[in-house]
Amino acid sequence: MRLQILDSGHSFGTKALFALIRTVSRQPVLDVIKVVKYRADFYGNPMSAVTQEAMRGPSQWSVGERELMAAFIAKANQCDFCTKAHSAVAQRAYGDKKKVSGVLSDTSIAAVGEPLRATLLMLGKLTRAHTVNADDMRAVLAAGASRQQIEDALAVCFAFNVIGRLADAFGFFVPGPEAFEAGAKYLLARGYR
């Protein structure tokens, strides 16, 4: 359900920011930015802080690995907008489009280490089934992921399950690859603030 208020319900300052974004990037303002800026005190600022910490805070996972997790979670949720957005960021972070597409196509044979593979499989189960158990966690630990890496991955999973559901609920417009590429450059340079 597309809410018109996301296109027209912003303050003058936010509208000026959107005009600046369109001018500098030569791309439309992505709907995710519109959601974050609408009622920023209620959702945008708190969720941006959570997402920034999950995606750019201290972690044994690299930025590329966390962006790959976000893309993987989005694909599990069948969220086209988020899959394309975070695939673009992960590809830019890794400098390897084949690695990202390989993980999203078939995680079991993708060219990633066992700790990441096991973590992705656990995140996929959690996203689709909404539950994991002690055996799932033991499998991730046995694959070589640390407890802290599991906690960090669960934070990524939380953030992108929330955002993906909002994207679907609000019917986010899916722009062309140029807009996702511009977004990827921004997210790698500035993060989720």
N, C-alpha and C positions, 0 to 999 in steps of 0.2 A: 504494500500500500504506500504509494508515494505521498508524502505530506508536503503540501505546498508551502507550509510555514518554514521548511528548511531552505527554500529558495528565496523567501521574501520576509521572513520574520526576524531578521538580524538588525542590530543597532547600526547607526551611521558609521561608527568606527570599524565595525566588523565588515560592513559593506565596502568601506575604503580599503581594508586589508584584502578582501577578495579581488577588488579591482587591481591592486598591486600584484597579487599572485598571478592573475590572468595576464597582466602586462609583461611581467618578468619571465614567466614560464611559457607564455604563448599557448597555454593549455587551459581547459576549463578547471574551475575549482572543484576538486573531488568531493563527492558527497560525504565521505568520512570527515573531512574538514568542516563541512557545514554542520554535521551532527555534533562534533566536538565544540564548535563555537556557539551553537544554540544552547542556551541555558548552561553555560560553561561552569557556573558555580555548582550546579546539580550533578552533571555527568562529566563534562569535558575536562575540567581541571583535575578532579580526582582520578578519572580513568587514564588521563595522559600520564599522571605520575606513576600509576601502577604499571602501565605499559612501558614507560621509559625505564623503570627499574628492572622489569622482566627482560627487556630487549637490549638495554645498554648498560645496566648495572654490572657490578663485578660478578663474574661467572667463569667457570672452567670451560663453558661452551663459548665458541667464537660468535661474533656477530652473524657471520654467514650461517652457522649451524642453527642459531636461534631464528633467523629469518626463514631458513628451510623448514624448521618446525612449524612456524606460522603458516607457511604455504601448505604444508602437509595437513595441518589441522583444518585449514580452509577447504582443501580438497575433500577431506573426510566429511565435512559439512556441506559439500557441494555448493560452496559460495564462490561463484565465478569471479566477482570483484576482488575478494581477498586472495584467492588463489593467484590471479594474475598480478596483483599488486605485490605480494610477498615473494612470488617467483622472480619478479623483476629485481627486487632488492637482493634476494639470495644470489641470483646470477651475477649481479654487479659485485657483491661482496666476495664471492668465490672467484669471479672471473672465469666461470665455467658453466656455460648453459647446459651442456650435456649432463653434468653431475646433477643439477637440479631437476631436469626433465627425467633423468633416470630414476631418481628417488620417487618422483610423483607417478611415474609409470609402473614401477615394480620395485618396491623397497627391498624385497628379499634378495635381489641380485644387483642392486645399485652399488656404485663404487664409493661406499662410505665405511667407516670403521664400525666394528661390532657394538661398541657402546652407543653410538648414535642410532644405528639400525634398531637395536633392541628398544631404545627410548622412543623412537618414532612409532614402532609397532605398539608399544604400551599407550602412547598418546592417541593413536588411532582407535584403539579399543575403548579408551576412556571417552573419546569424543563420540563414537558411534553408540556404545552400549551404556554410557554414563556411569560406568563402574569399573573398577579394577580390584584385584585382591592381592593377598600376600604373595601368592605364587607369581603373579605378574611382576611384582616388585623384585622378588628374588631373581627372576630371569634377567631383569635389567642390571641388577647388581652383579650377577654371574657373568654378564657380558662385559663388565669392566667399568660401568658408570658408577660414580660415587653417590652417596646419599645426597650431597649438596647438588650434584648435577640433576638428580631426579627432582629435587625441590625446585630448582631453577626451571626445569622443563615443565613442571606442573604450573608454574607461574605463567609461562608462555601460553600453555594450554588454556588457562583461565582467561587471560586477556583476549585471546583470539577466538574463543568460543563466544564470549560476550560480543565482541565486535562483529563477528561473522553473522550472528543472529540479528544484530541491528541492521547490518547490510541487507539481509534478506527481508526483514520486516519492513524496512523503509524503501525497498526496491531501488537500491543504489544503481545509478547509471554506470554502465561499464564502458569507459572510453577506449580509444585506440591505444596501441602500444606506446606511442610517443608520450602520452599523459602518464602512463605507468613508469616509463623510463625517467621522466622528469621527477616524479614522486620518489623513485628509487634513489636518485642523486640527492634529493633533499634529505630523505630518511638516513642515508649513510653519513651525510655531512652533519646533520643537526639532531638526529634522533626523533623521539616522539613527544618533545616538549611543545 
